[in-house]
């Protein structure tokens, strides 16, 4: 019987990597070429650091105008979309059997929204933790209560 190939995406708003577990008790290893980084400076370095001002129609009062979108957050959402598309492509190539998403709650929500149906069908578990700074060998101990590896 062929062992189950489980991919574990460990991501946050600026970093991501995919680990693979082939069969139970075999440990995990990094999928070659799966490490991704996003060069995303803070919002104030990407545009105006102070909101625009508008004049009141009557009098001399001025009000701040909130930006339509936080540029830093928008880039993180775009990064989540790119990761989800990549997982969808790999699912269509039948590169993995099961998928586990490990990310902070906000990033996990964006990944969930952007995940194509080909990858969503293989989704086995979601873990809402930031484990990007945890070593590859320690990841299974953090998610063992969700899925057996």
DSSP file (Angstrom, degrees, kcal/mol; ACC not computed):
  #  RESIDUE AA STRUCTURE BP1 BP2  ACC     N-H-->O    O-->H-N    N-H-->O    O-->H-N    TCO  KAPPA ALPHA  PHI   PSI    X-CA   Y-CA   Z-CA
    1    1 A X              0   0    0      0, 0.0     2,-0.2     0, 0.0     0, 0.0   0.000 360.0 360.0 360.0 136.3    0.0    0.0    0.0
    2    2 A X        -     0   0    0      1,-0.1    21,-0.1    21,-0.0     3,-0.0  -0.512 360.0-116.9 -72.8 131.7    1.3    3.4   -1.0
    3    3 A X        -     0   0    0     -2,-0.2     2,-0.4     1,-0.1    -1,-0.1  -0.361  31.8-104.4 -68.3 151.1    2.0    5.7    2.0
    4    4 A X        -     0   0    0     93,-0.1    19,-2.0     1,-0.0     2,-0.8  -0.613  26.9-142.4 -77.5 127.8    0.0    8.9    2.4
    5    5 A X  E     -A   22   0A   0     -2,-0.4    92,-2.8    17,-0.2    93,-2.1  -0.834  20.2-170.7 -93.5 112.3    1.9   12.1    1.4
    6    6 A X  E     -Ab  21  98A   0     15,-2.9    15,-2.7    -2,-0.8     2,-0.4  -0.910   6.5-158.6-108.0 123.8    0.9   14.9    3.7
    7    7 A X  E     -Ab  20  99A   0     91,-2.8    93,-2.5    -2,-0.5     2,-0.5  -0.853   2.2-160.4-100.5 137.3    2.0   18.4    3.0
    8    8 A X  E     -Ab  19 100A   0     11,-3.0    11,-2.5    -2,-0.4     2,-0.7  -0.957   3.7-156.8-119.0 111.1    2.1   20.9    5.8
    9    9 A X  E     -Ab  18 101A   0     91,-2.7    93,-3.0    -2,-0.5     2,-0.6  -0.804   8.5-170.3 -88.4 118.1    2.1   24.6    4.8
   10   10 A X  E     +Ab  17 102A   0      7,-2.8     7,-1.8    -2,-0.7     2,-0.3  -0.947  26.2 149.8-109.2 114.1    3.7   26.7    7.6
   11   11 A X  E     +Ab  16 103A   0     91,-2.6    93,-0.5    -2,-0.6   120,-0.3  -0.938  28.0 176.9-144.3 159.7    3.1   30.4    6.8
   12   12 A X        -     0   0    0      3,-2.3    90,-0.0    -2,-0.3   118,-0.0  -0.719  62.1 -66.3-141.0-162.1    2.5   33.8    8.2
   13   13 A X  S    S+     0   0    0     -2,-0.2    66,-0.1     1,-0.2    67,-0.1   0.637 130.2  18.7 -68.8 -13.1    2.1   37.2    6.4
   14   14 A X  S    S+     0   0    0      1,-0.2    24,-2.7    65,-0.1     2,-0.3   0.510 119.4  47.2-135.2  -8.9    5.7   37.2    5.1
   15   15 A X  E     + C   0  37A   0     22,-0.2    -3,-2.3     2,-0.0     2,-0.3  -0.974  51.8 171.2-138.3 150.5    7.2   33.7    5.1
   16   16 A X  E     +AC  11  36A   0     20,-2.1    20,-2.9    -2,-0.3     2,-0.3  -0.986   3.7 173.0-155.7 150.0    6.1   30.3    4.1
   17   17 A X  E     -A   10   0A   0     -7,-1.8    -7,-2.8    -2,-0.3     2,-0.5  -0.978  22.7-134.7-152.2 155.3    7.5   26.8    3.7
   18   18 A X  E     -A    9   0A   0     13,-0.3    13,-2.8    -2,-0.3     2,-0.3  -0.959  16.8-166.5-116.8 128.2    6.0   23.4    2.9
   19   19 A X  E     -AD   8  30A   0    -11,-2.5   -11,-3.0    -2,-0.5     2,-0.4  -0.832   9.0-147.7-108.0 150.3    7.0   20.3    4.8
   20   20 A X  E     -AD   7  29A   0      9,-3.1     9,-1.9    -2,-0.3     2,-0.5  -0.969   9.9-169.1-123.0 134.6    6.2   16.8    3.6
   21   21 A X  E     -A    6   0A   0    -15,-2.7   -15,-2.9    -2,-0.4     2,-0.7  -0.989   6.0-165.9-118.5 121.5    5.5   13.7    5.8
   22   22 A X  E     -A    5   0A   0     -2,-0.5   -17,-0.2     5,-0.5   -19,-0.1  -0.882  62.4 -21.8-111.3 100.8    5.5   10.4    3.9
   23   23 A X  S >  S-     0   0    0    -19,-2.0     3,-0.8    -2,-0.7     2,-0.2   0.027  96.0 -55.0  83.7 163.7    3.9    7.8    6.1
   24   24 A X  T 3  S+     0   0    0      1,-0.2   125,-0.1     2,-0.1   124,-0.0  -0.527 117.2   7.6 -79.9 140.5    3.5    7.7    9.8
   25   25 A X  T 3  S+     0   0    0    124,-0.9    -1,-0.2    -2,-0.2     3,-0.1   0.567  93.4 110.3  72.6  10.0    6.5    8.1   12.1
   26   26 A X  S <  S-     0   0    0     -3,-0.8    -2,-0.1   123,-0.6    -1,-0.1   0.498  74.8-129.9 -93.9  -4.7    8.9    8.9    9.3
   27   27 A X        -     0   0    0    122,-0.4    -5,-0.5    -4,-0.2     2,-0.3  -0.262  26.3 -78.4  82.4-176.2    9.4   12.5   10.3
   28   28 A X        -     0   0    0     -7,-0.2     2,-0.3    -3,-0.1    -7,-0.2  -0.896  35.7-169.5-124.6 154.0    9.1   15.6    8.0
   29   29 A X  E     -D   20   0A   0     -9,-1.9    -9,-3.1    -2,-0.3     2,-0.2  -0.977  32.8 -97.3-139.9 156.2   11.3   17.1    5.4
   30   30 A X  E     -D   19   0A   0     -2,-0.3     2,-0.5   -11,-0.2   -11,-0.2  -0.515  34.7-123.3 -73.5 133.0   11.3   20.4    3.5
   31   31 A X    >   -     0   0    0    -13,-2.8     3,-1.8    -2,-0.2   -13,-0.3  -0.668  39.8-107.0 -73.8 123.7    9.9   20.2    0.0
   32   32 A X  T 3  S+     0   0    0     -2,-0.5    -1,-0.1     1,-0.3    -3,-0.0  -0.251  99.6  10.7 -57.4 134.4   12.6   21.6   -2.3
   33   33 A X  T 3  S+     0   0    0      1,-0.1    -1,-0.3    -3,-0.0    -2,-0.0   0.581  95.3 112.4  77.7  10.6   11.9   25.1   -3.6
   34   34 A X    <   +     0   0    0     -3,-1.8     2,-0.4   -16,-0.2    -2,-0.1   0.547  40.2 106.8 -95.5  -6.3    9.0   25.6   -1.3
   35   35 A X        -     0   0    0     -4,-0.2     2,-0.4   -18,-0.2   -18,-0.2  -0.604  48.4-178.0 -76.6 127.1   10.4   28.4    0.9
   36   36 A X  E     -C   16   0A   0    -20,-2.9   -20,-2.1    -2,-0.4     2,-0.4  -0.963  10.4-170.6-127.4 142.2    8.8   31.8    0.0
   37   37 A X  E     -C   15   0A   0     -2,-0.4     2,-0.5   -22,-0.2   -22,-0.2  -0.978  11.5-148.1-130.8 146.3    9.5   35.2    1.4
   38   38 A X        -     0   0    0    -24,-2.7     2,-1.2    -2,-0.4    38,-0.0  -0.963  10.2-144.0-115.2 124.1    7.6   38.4    0.9
   39   39 A X        +     0   0    0     -2,-0.5     2,-0.4     1,-0.0   -25,-0.0  -0.754  40.0 157.4 -85.1  98.9    9.5   41.7    1.0
   40   40 A X        -     0   0    0     -2,-1.2     3,-0.1   -26,-0.0    -2,-0.1  -0.799  22.9-164.9-132.3  88.8    6.8   43.8    2.7
   41   41 A X        -     0   0    0     -2,-0.4     5,-0.1     1,-0.1    -2,-0.0  -0.227  41.8 -76.8 -67.0 164.3    7.9   47.0    4.4
   42   42 A X    >>  -     0   0    0      1,-0.1     3,-1.5     3,-0.1     4,-0.7  -0.158  46.5-105.7 -58.3 158.2    5.5   48.7    6.9
   43   43 A X  H >> S+     0   0    0      1,-0.3     3,-1.2     2,-0.2     4,-0.9   0.852 117.8  60.3 -55.7 -39.7    2.7   50.7    5.4
   44   44 A X  H 34 S+     0   0    0      1,-0.3    -1,-0.3     2,-0.2     5,-0.1   0.727 105.4  49.4 -67.4 -18.7    4.3   54.0    6.3
   45   45 A X  H <4 S+     0   0    0     -3,-1.5    -1,-0.3     1,-0.1    -2,-0.2   0.578 108.0  54.7 -90.7 -10.7    7.2   53.1    4.1
   46   46 A X  H << S-     0   0    0     -3,-1.2     2,-0.2    -4,-0.7    -2,-0.2   0.568 127.3 -28.8 -96.6 -11.1    5.0   52.1    1.2
   47   47 A X  S  < S-     0   0    0     -4,-0.9     2,-0.1     1,-0.1     3,-0.0  -0.773 107.5  -6.7-170.2-147.4    3.1   55.4    0.9
   48   48 A X        -     0   0    0     -2,-0.2    -2,-0.1     1,-0.1    -3,-0.1  -0.431  44.6-157.1 -68.2 140.9    1.9   58.2    3.0
   49   49 A X  S    S+     0   0    0     -2,-0.1     2,-0.4    -5,-0.1    -1,-0.1   0.637  81.4  48.6 -92.1 -16.1    2.5   57.8    6.7
   50   50 A X  S    S-     0   0    0     -6,-0.1    -1,-0.1    -3,-0.0    -2,-0.0  -0.949  94.8-107.0-120.1 144.8   -0.2   60.2    7.7
   51   51 A X        -     0   0    0     -2,-0.4    15,-0.1     1,-0.1    -2,-0.1  -0.301  41.8 -97.6 -66.1 153.8   -3.7   60.2    6.3
   52   52 A X  E     -F   65   0B   0     13,-0.6    13,-2.7    12,-0.1     2,-0.4  -0.181  36.8-129.8 -63.4 162.3   -4.8   62.8    3.8
   53   53 A X  E     -F   64   0B   0     11,-0.2     2,-0.3     9,-0.0    11,-0.2  -0.910  17.8-166.7-118.5 146.0   -6.7   65.9    4.9
   54   54 A X  E     -F   63   0B   0      9,-2.3     9,-2.3    -2,-0.4     2,-0.3  -0.956  21.1-121.8-127.9 151.1   -9.9   67.4    3.6
   55   55 A X  E     -F   62   0B   0     -2,-0.3     7,-0.2     7,-0.2     2,-0.1  -0.715  28.1-115.4 -91.2 141.0  -11.5   70.8    4.3
   56   56 A X        -     0   0    0      5,-3.0    -1,-0.0    -2,-0.3     3,-0.0  -0.468  21.3-126.1 -69.2 145.2  -15.0   71.0    5.7
   57   57 A X  S    S+     0   0    0      1,-0.2     2,-0.5    -2,-0.1    -1,-0.1   0.803  99.7  41.7 -66.4 -28.0  -17.5   72.6    3.3
   58   58 A X  S    S-     0   0    0      3,-0.0     3,-0.4     0, 0.0    -1,-0.2  -0.983 117.8  -5.0-121.0 125.1  -18.5   75.2    6.0
   59   59 A X  S    S-     0   0    0     -2,-0.5    -3,-0.0     1,-0.2     0, 0.0  -0.431  93.4 -68.3  93.1-168.2  -15.8   76.8    8.2
   60   60 A X  S    S+     0   0    0     -2,-0.1    -1,-0.2    -5,-0.1     2,-0.1   0.150  81.1 131.1-111.9  17.2  -12.1   76.1    8.5
   61   61 A X        -     0   0    0     -3,-0.4    -5,-3.0    -6,-0.1     2,-0.4  -0.434  38.3-159.8 -75.0 143.9  -12.2   72.6   10.0
   62   62 A X  E     -F   55   0B   0     -7,-0.2     2,-0.4    -2,-0.1    -7,-0.2  -0.950   3.8-163.7-123.2 147.0  -10.1   69.9    8.5
   63   63 A X  E     -F   54   0B   0     -9,-2.3    -9,-2.3    -2,-0.4     2,-0.2  -0.947  21.6-116.2-128.7 149.2  -10.6   66.1    8.9
   64   64 A X  E     -F   53   0B   0     -2,-0.4     2,-0.5   -11,-0.2   -11,-0.2  -0.597  24.1-142.4 -80.8 145.6   -8.3   63.2    8.2
   65   65 A X  E     -F   52   0B   0    -13,-2.7   -13,-0.6    -2,-0.2     2,-0.1  -0.945  15.6-129.0-110.8 124.1   -9.4   60.7    5.6
   66   66 A X        -     0   0    0     -2,-0.5     2,-0.0   -15,-0.1     0, 0.0  -0.453  30.9-107.2 -68.3 140.3   -8.7   57.0    6.2
   67   67 A X        -     0   0    0      1,-0.1     3,-0.1    -2,-0.1    -1,-0.1  -0.353  21.8-124.8 -65.0 151.2   -6.9   55.2    3.4
   68   68 A X  S    S+     0   0    0      1,-0.2     2,-0.3    -3,-0.1    -1,-0.1   0.844  90.6  10.0 -65.8 -32.9   -9.0   52.8    1.4
   69   69 A X  S    S-     0   0    0      4,-0.0     2,-0.6     0, 0.0    -1,-0.2  -0.994  74.2-118.1-150.8 139.0   -6.7   50.0    2.1
   70   70 A X     >  -     0   0    0     -2,-0.3     4,-2.4     1,-0.2     5,-0.2  -0.691  25.3-150.0 -75.4 119.2   -3.7   49.3    4.3
   71   71 A X  H  > S+     0   0    0     -2,-0.6     4,-1.9     1,-0.2    -1,-0.2   0.862  94.0  51.9 -63.1 -38.2   -0.8   48.6    1.8
   72   72 A X  H  > S+     0   0    0      1,-0.2     4,-1.6     2,-0.2    -1,-0.2   0.938 112.6  45.2 -62.8 -47.2    1.0   46.2    4.1
   73   73 A X  H  > S+     0   0    0      1,-0.2     4,-2.3     2,-0.2    -2,-0.2   0.873 109.4  56.2 -64.5 -39.0   -2.1   44.2    4.7
   74   74 A X  H  X S+     0   0    0     -4,-2.4     4,-2.1     1,-0.2    -1,-0.2   0.886 106.6  49.9 -62.6 -39.4   -3.0   44.2    1.0
   75   75 A X  H  X S+     0   0    0     -4,-1.9     4,-2.2     2,-0.2    -1,-0.2   0.872 109.1  51.9 -67.9 -35.9    0.4   42.7    0.2
   76   76 A X  H  X S+     0   0    0     -4,-1.6     4,-2.2     2,-0.2    -2,-0.2   0.902 109.7  49.6 -65.0 -40.7   -0.1   40.0    2.8
   77   77 A X  H  X S+     0   0    0     -4,-2.3     4,-1.9     2,-0.2    -2,-0.2   0.893 110.7  49.8 -64.0 -39.7   -3.4   39.1    1.3
   78   78 A X  H  X S+     0   0    0     -4,-2.1     4,-2.0     2,-0.2    -2,-0.2   0.886 108.6  53.0 -65.2 -39.0   -1.8   38.9   -2.2
   79   79 A X  H  X S+     0   0    0     -4,-2.2     4,-2.3     2,-0.2    -2,-0.2   0.900 107.4  51.8 -61.9 -42.2    0.9   36.6   -0.7
   80   80 A X  H  X S+     0   0    0     -4,-2.2     4,-2.5     1,-0.2    -1,-0.2   0.899 108.6  51.4 -61.6 -40.9   -1.8   34.3    0.7
   81   81 A X  H  X S+     0   0    0     -4,-1.9     4,-2.3     2,-0.2    -1,-0.2   0.886 109.2  49.9 -63.1 -39.8   -3.4   34.2   -2.8
   82   82 A X  H  X S+     0   0    0     -4,-2.0     4,-2.1     2,-0.2    -2,-0.2   0.904 111.5  48.4 -66.0 -41.3   -0.1   33.2   -4.4
   83   83 A X  H  X S+     0   0    0     -4,-2.3     4,-2.4     2,-0.2    -2,-0.2   0.918 111.7  49.6 -64.1 -43.0    0.4   30.5   -1.9
   84   84 A X  H  X S+     0   0    0     -4,-2.5     4,-2.1     1,-0.2    32,-0.4   0.903 110.6  49.9 -63.5 -41.6   -3.1   29.1   -2.4
   85   85 A X  H  X S+     0   0    0     -4,-2.3     4,-2.3     2,-0.2    -1,-0.2   0.897 109.8  51.5 -63.6 -40.0   -2.7   29.1   -6.2
   86   86 A X  H  X S+     0   0    0     -4,-2.1     4,-2.3     2,-0.2    -2,-0.2   0.915 109.7  49.3 -62.3 -43.3    0.6   27.3   -5.8
   87   87 A X  H  X S+     0   0    0     -4,-2.4     4,-2.0     1,-0.2    -1,-0.2   0.876 109.9  52.4 -64.3 -36.6   -1.0   24.6   -3.6
   88   88 A X  H  X S+     0   0    0     -4,-2.1     4,-2.0     2,-0.2    -1,-0.2   0.904 108.5  50.0 -64.3 -42.0   -3.8   24.3   -6.2
   89   89 A X  H  X S+     0   0    0     -4,-2.3     4,-1.3     1,-0.2    -2,-0.2   0.920 111.8  47.7 -62.3 -44.3   -1.3   23.7   -9.0
   90   90 A X  H  <>S+     0   0    0     -4,-2.3     5,-2.5     1,-0.2     6,-0.3   0.854 109.2  54.5 -66.1 -33.9    0.5   21.1   -6.9
   91   91 A X  H ><5S+     0   0    0     -4,-2.0     3,-1.3     1,-0.2    -1,-0.2   0.901 106.2  51.3 -65.9 -40.1   -2.8   19.4   -6.1
   92   92 A X  H 3<5S+     0   0    0     -4,-2.0    -1,-0.2     1,-0.3    -2,-0.2   0.810 108.6  51.4 -66.7 -28.5   -3.7   19.2   -9.8
   93   93 A X  T 3<5S-     0   0    0     -4,-1.3    -1,-0.3    -5,-0.2    -2,-0.2   0.439 114.0-122.5 -84.4   0.2   -0.3   17.5  -10.4
   94   94 A X  T < 5 +     0   0    0     -3,-1.3    -3,-0.2    -4,-0.2    -2,-0.1   0.879  61.4 148.3  60.7  41.8   -1.1   15.1   -7.6
   95   95 A X      < +     0   0    0     -5,-2.5     2,-0.3     1,-0.1    -4,-0.2   0.692  64.6  21.9 -79.1 -19.8    2.0   16.0   -5.6
   96   96 A X        -     0   0    0     -6,-0.3   -90,-0.2     1,-0.1     3,-0.1  -0.969  54.3-153.5-146.0 160.0    0.3   15.4   -2.3
   97   97 A X  S    S+     0   0    0    -92,-2.8     2,-0.3    -2,-0.3   -91,-0.2   0.779  83.6  24.9-101.1 -38.0   -2.6   13.4   -0.8
   98   98 A X  E     -b    6   0A   0    -93,-2.1   -91,-2.8    25,-0.0     2,-0.4  -0.926  65.7-152.8-129.7 153.2   -3.4   15.5    2.3
   99   99 A X  E     -be   7 123A   0     23,-2.3    25,-3.3    -2,-0.3    26,-1.3  -0.990   5.8-170.6-129.6 135.7   -2.9   19.2    3.2
  100  100 A X  E     -be   8 125A   0    -93,-2.5   -91,-2.7    -2,-0.4     2,-0.5  -0.995  11.7-153.3-123.2 127.2   -2.5   20.8    6.6
  101  101 A X  E     -be   9 126A   0     24,-2.1    26,-3.0    -2,-0.4     2,-0.5  -0.888  12.0-177.4-102.1 126.1   -2.5   24.6    6.9
  102  102 A X  E     +be  10 127A   0    -93,-3.0   -91,-2.6    -2,-0.5     2,-0.3  -0.964  29.6 120.9-124.7 112.1   -0.6   26.1    9.8
  103  103 A X  E     -b   11   0A   0     24,-2.1    26,-0.4    -2,-0.5    27,-0.2  -0.981  65.8 -79.0-161.7 160.1   -0.8   29.9   10.0
  104  104 A X     >  -     0   0    0    -93,-0.5     4,-2.9    -2,-0.3     5,-0.2  -0.296  58.0 -98.6 -61.2 156.7   -2.0   32.7   12.3
  105  105 A X  H  > S+     0   0    0     23,-0.3     4,-2.1     1,-0.2     5,-0.1   0.834 120.9  48.5 -50.9 -43.1   -5.7   33.2   12.3
  106  106 A X  H  > S+     0   0    0      2,-0.2     4,-1.8     1,-0.2    -1,-0.2   0.941 115.8  42.9 -65.6 -46.7   -5.8   36.2    9.9
  107  107 A X  H  > S+     0   0    0      1,-0.2     4,-2.6     2,-0.2     5,-0.2   0.880 111.4  56.0 -66.4 -37.9   -3.5   34.5    7.3
  108  108 A X  H  X S+     0   0    0     -4,-2.9     4,-2.5     1,-0.2    -1,-0.2   0.900 106.7  50.5 -61.4 -40.9   -5.4   31.2    7.7
  109  109 A X  H  X S+     0   0    0     -4,-2.1     4,-2.0    -5,-0.2    -1,-0.2   0.897 111.1  47.8 -63.6 -41.1   -8.6   33.0    6.8
  110  110 A X  H  X S+     0   0    0     -4,-1.8     4,-1.9     2,-0.2    -2,-0.2   0.894 112.4  49.2 -67.6 -39.7   -7.1   34.5    3.7
  111  111 A X  H  X S+     0   0    0     -4,-2.6     4,-1.5     1,-0.2    -2,-0.2   0.922 109.9  51.9 -62.9 -43.4   -5.6   31.1    2.7
  112  112 A X  H  < S+     0   0    0     -4,-2.5    -2,-0.2     1,-0.2    -1,-0.2   0.897 110.7  47.8 -61.0 -41.6   -9.0   29.5    3.2
  113  113 A X  H  < S+     0   0    0     -4,-2.0    -1,-0.2     1,-0.2    -2,-0.2   0.877 117.7  40.8 -66.4 -38.0  -10.7   32.1    1.0
  114  114 A X  H  < S+     0   0    0     -4,-1.9     2,-0.2    -5,-0.1    -1,-0.2   0.579  84.5 116.2 -90.3 -10.5   -8.2   31.8   -1.8
  115  115 A X     <  -     0   0    0     -4,-1.5   -30,-0.1    -3,-0.2   -31,-0.1  -0.416  64.2-129.4 -66.7 123.9   -7.7   28.0   -1.8
  116  116 A X    >>  -     0   0    0    -32,-0.4     4,-2.5    -2,-0.2     3,-0.9  -0.281  23.0-108.9 -68.9 160.1   -8.8   26.4   -5.1
  117  117 A X  H 3> S+     0   0    0      1,-0.3     4,-2.0     2,-0.2     5,-0.2   0.817 116.0  63.4 -61.9 -31.5  -11.2   23.5   -4.9
  118  118 A X  H 34 S+     0   0    0      1,-0.2     4,-0.3     2,-0.2    -1,-0.3   0.866 113.5  34.5 -62.5 -34.9   -8.5   21.0   -6.1
  119  119 A X  H X4 S+     0   0    0     -3,-0.9     3,-0.9     2,-0.2     4,-0.4   0.814 112.1  60.8 -86.0 -34.2   -6.5   21.8   -2.9
  120  120 A X  H >< S+     0   0    0     -4,-2.5     3,-1.0     1,-0.3    -2,-0.2   0.845  97.8  59.8 -62.2 -33.6   -9.6   22.3   -0.6
  121  121 A X  T 3< S+     0   0    0     -4,-2.0    -1,-0.3     1,-0.2    -2,-0.2   0.792 107.9  45.4 -63.7 -27.4  -10.6   18.7   -1.4
  122  122 A X  T <  S+     0   0    0     -3,-0.9   -23,-2.3    -4,-0.3     2,-0.4   0.422  81.2 124.8 -96.5  -0.4   -7.3   17.5    0.1
  123  123 A X  E <   +e   99   0A   0     -3,-1.0   -23,-0.2    -4,-0.4     3,-0.1  -0.471  27.3 169.1 -67.5 117.9   -7.5   19.7    3.2
  124  124 A X  E     -     0   0A   0    -25,-3.3     2,-0.3    -2,-0.4   -24,-0.2   0.767  59.0  -6.0-100.0 -32.7   -7.1   17.5    6.3
  125  125 A X  E     -e  100   0A   0    -26,-1.3   -24,-2.1     2,-0.0     2,-0.4  -0.994  49.1-147.2-161.1 158.7   -6.6   20.0    9.1
  126  126 A X  E     -e  101   0A   0     -2,-0.3     2,-0.5   -26,-0.2   -24,-0.2  -0.998  10.6-167.2-131.7 136.2   -6.0   23.7    9.9
  127  127 A X  E     -e  102   0A   0    -26,-3.0   -24,-2.1    -2,-0.4     2,-1.5  -0.984  13.2-150.0-125.8 120.1   -3.9   24.9   12.9
  128  128 A X        +     0   0    0     -2,-0.5     2,-0.3   -26,-0.2   -23,-0.3  -0.519  58.0 108.4 -93.4  71.6   -4.2   28.6   13.8
  129  129 A X  S    S-     0   0    0     -2,-1.5     2,-0.9   -26,-0.4    -2,-0.1  -0.971  70.5-121.3-138.5 152.3   -0.7   29.1   15.2
  130  130 A X        +     0   0    0     -2,-0.3     3,-0.2   -27,-0.2  -118,-0.1  -0.846  43.7 155.4 -94.5 102.0    2.3   31.0   14.0
  131  131 A X    >   +     0   0    0     -2,-0.9     3,-1.3  -120,-0.3    -1,-0.1   0.072  32.8 113.9-112.9  21.1    5.0   28.3   13.7
  132  132 A X  T 3  S+     0   0    0      1,-0.3    -1,-0.1  -121,-0.2  -120,-0.1   0.772  79.9  49.1 -66.5 -24.0    7.2   29.9   11.1
  133  133 A X  T 3  S+     0   0    0     -3,-0.2     2,-0.3     2,-0.1    -1,-0.3   0.445  91.3  99.1 -93.7  -0.2   10.0   30.3   13.7
  134  134 A X  S <  S-     0   0    0     -3,-1.3     5,-0.1     1,-0.1    -3,-0.1  -0.672  81.9-107.7 -87.3 140.7    9.8   26.7   14.8
  135  135 A X    >>  -     0   0    0     -2,-0.3     3,-1.0     1,-0.1     4,-0.8  -0.249  26.3-112.9 -65.5 154.7   12.3   24.2   13.4
  136  136 A X  G >4 S+     0   0    0      1,-0.3     3,-0.8     2,-0.2     4,-0.5   0.875 115.4  53.9 -56.8 -41.5   11.2   21.7   10.8
  137  137 A X  G 34 S+     0   0    0      1,-0.2     4,-0.3     2,-0.1    -1,-0.3   0.751 107.8  51.3 -68.2 -23.5   11.8   18.7   13.1
  138  138 A X  G <> S+     0   0    0     -3,-1.0     4,-0.9     1,-0.2     3,-0.5   0.583  85.8  85.9 -90.5 -11.0    9.6   20.3   15.9
  139  139 A X  H XX S+     0   0    0     -3,-0.8     3,-1.3    -4,-0.8     4,-1.1   0.915  82.9  57.1 -59.2 -46.9    6.5   21.0   13.7
  140  140 A X  H 3> S+     0   0    0     -4,-0.5     4,-0.7     1,-0.3     3,-0.4   0.858 102.5  55.7 -56.2 -34.5    4.9   17.5   14.2
  141  141 A X  H 34 S+     0   0    0     -3,-0.5    -1,-0.3    -4,-0.3    -2,-0.2   0.785 106.5  51.6 -68.5 -24.8    4.9   17.9   18.0
  142  142 A X  H << S+     0   0    0     -3,-1.3    -1,-0.2    -4,-0.9    -2,-0.2   0.710 119.7  33.1 -82.1 -21.1    2.9   21.1   17.6
  143  143 A X  H >X S+     0   0    0     -4,-1.1     4,-2.0    -3,-0.4     3,-1.7   0.287  83.3 106.2-118.0  10.5    0.2   19.6   15.4
  144  144 A X  T 3< S+     0   0    0     -4,-0.7    -1,-0.1     1,-0.3    -3,-0.1   0.757  76.8  59.0 -65.4 -24.1    0.0   16.0   16.7
  145  145 A X  T 34 S+     0   0    0     -4,-0.2    -1,-0.3     1,-0.1     3,-0.1   0.613 112.1  41.4 -77.9  -9.8   -3.3   16.7   18.4
  146  146 A X  T <4 S+     0   0    0     -3,-1.7     2,-0.3     1,-0.4    -2,-0.2   0.809 128.6   4.8-101.7 -42.4   -4.8   17.7   15.0
  147  147 A X     <  -     0   0    0     -4,-2.0     2,-0.5    -7,-0.2    -1,-0.4  -0.997  69.9-121.0-148.4 140.8   -3.4   15.0   12.7
  148  148 A X              0   0    0     -2,-0.3    -4,-0.1     1,-0.1    -3,-0.0  -0.710 360.0 360.0 -85.0 126.7   -1.2   12.0   13.1
  149  149 A X              0   0    0     -2,-0.5  -124,-0.9    -9,-0.1  -123,-0.6   0.366 360.0 360.0-116.7 360.0    2.0   12.1   11.2
